[in-house]
Amino acid sequence: MYLQTSQTLTHAAALVVLQGAIAQATAMQVPQCIAIVDSGGNLLAYLRMDGAKLLSQLSATQKAMTAISSRVPTGGVPADVETKLALATGGQLTNLKGGLPIVIDGQVVGAIGVGSGTGDQDVEVAEAGIAALKAAVGAEKP
């Protein structure tokens, strides 16, 4: 077989994820930087909430890129591999918590990266964004 069919996030889906993440960050009173990429790692949406840490702009995008590249949540690489990961990718990938792949119907369709809170806060906001998309996708199905 020479071709395969795959699904990826649209910009409309990215906005749903972004809105869900913003709502959770607002409820937690933790302003965040939020990046959403499609299955090819293309940036679809990015937002720095008022009051979010300036340096978290880069890490949020790196978290999303790492999650889509590895297809697993960020933060799980053993400490002895963490520096090697950063060096091998020219600093493009990170082991900081807050990057999650977005999986719909068993297929990775994109990823979200969140930064500016603690690692656990970042994950909670990312999970809320994904939950918003899953709710919207479920509402679309017949």
MOCOR-V831136 format. One record per backbone hydrogen bond with DSSP energy under -0.5 kcal/mol. CO is the residue of the C=O (numbers start at 1). NH is the residue of the N-H. E is the energy in kcal/mol with one decimal. If there is no record, write none. Layout:
co=CO nh=NH e=E
co=CO nh=NH e=E
This chain:
co=10 nh=14 e=-2.2
co=11 nh=15 e=-1.9
co=12 nh=16 e=-1.5
co=13 nh=17 e=-2.4
co=14 nh=18 e=-2.7
co=15 nh=19 e=-2.6
co=16 nh=20 e=-2.3
co=17 nh=21 e=-2.4
co=18 nh=22 e=-2.7
co=19 nh=23 e=-2.3
co=20 nh=24 e=-1.8
co=21 nh=25 e=-2.6
co=22 nh=26 e=-2.7
co=23 nh=27 e=-2.3
co=24 nh=28 e=-2.2
co=25 nh=29 e=-0.7
co=25 nh=30 e=-2.5
co=26 nh=29 e=-0.7
co=32 nh=49 e=-2.8
co=33 nh=115 e=-2.2
co=34 nh=47 e=-2.1
co=35 nh=113 e=-2.9
co=36 nh=44 e=-3.0
co=36 nh=45 e=-1.7
co=37 nh=111 e=-2.0
co=38 nh=41 e=-2.0
co=42 nh=38 e=-2.0
co=45 nh=36 e=-2.7
co=47 nh=34 e=-2.8
co=47 nh=49 e=-0.6
co=49 nh=52 e=-2.4
co=53 nh=56 e=-0.9
co=54 nh=57 e=-1.7
co=55 nh=58 e=-0.5
co=55 nh=59 e=-1.1
co=56 nh=60 e=-2.3
co=57 nh=61 e=-1.3
co=58 nh=62 e=-2.4
co=59 nh=63 e=-2.6
co=60 nh=64 e=-1.9
co=61 nh=65 e=-2.4
co=62 nh=66 e=-2.6
co=63 nh=67 e=-2.5
co=64 nh=68 e=-2.2
co=65 nh=69 e=-2.1
co=66 nh=70 e=-2.6
co=67 nh=71 e=-1.7
co=73 nh=76 e=-0.5
co=78 nh=81 e=-2.0
co=78 nh=82 e=-1.2
co=79 nh=83 e=-0.7
co=81 nh=85 e=-2.5
co=82 nh=86 e=-1.9
co=83 nh=87 e=-2.6
co=84 nh=88 e=-3.0
co=85 nh=89 e=-1.2
co=86 nh=91 e=-3.3
co=87 nh=90 e=-1.3
co=89 nh=92 e=-1.4
co=98 nh=100 e=-0.5
co=98 nh=114 e=-2.0
co=99 nh=74 e=-2.6
co=100 nh=112 e=-2.5
co=101 nh=103 e=-0.7
co=102 nh=104 e=-0.5
co=102 nh=109 e=-2.8
co=102 nh=110 e=-0.9
co=104 nh=107 e=-1.9
co=107 nh=104 e=-2.6
co=107 nh=109 e=-0.7
co=109 nh=9 e=-2.2
co=109 nh=39 e=-0.9
co=110 nh=102 e=-3.4
co=111 nh=37 e=-2.5
co=112 nh=100 e=-2.6
co=113 nh=35 e=-2.9
co=115 nh=33 e=-2.8
co=117 nh=116 e=-0.6
co=118 nh=122 e=-2.7
co=119 nh=123 e=-2.2
co=120 nh=124 e=-2.2
co=121 nh=125 e=-2.2
co=122 nh=126 e=-2.3
co=123 nh=127 e=-2.9
co=124 nh=128 e=-1.7
co=125 nh=129 e=-1.8
co=126 nh=130 e=-2.1
co=127 nh=131 e=-2.5
co=128 nh=132 e=-2.0
co=129 nh=133 e=-1.6
co=130 nh=134 e=-2.6
co=131 nh=135 e=-2.3
co=132 nh=136 e=-2.0
co=133 nh=137 e=-3.1
co=134 nh=138 e=-2.4
co=135 nh=139 e=-1.7
co=136 nh=140 e=-1.1
co=137 nh=141 e=-1.2
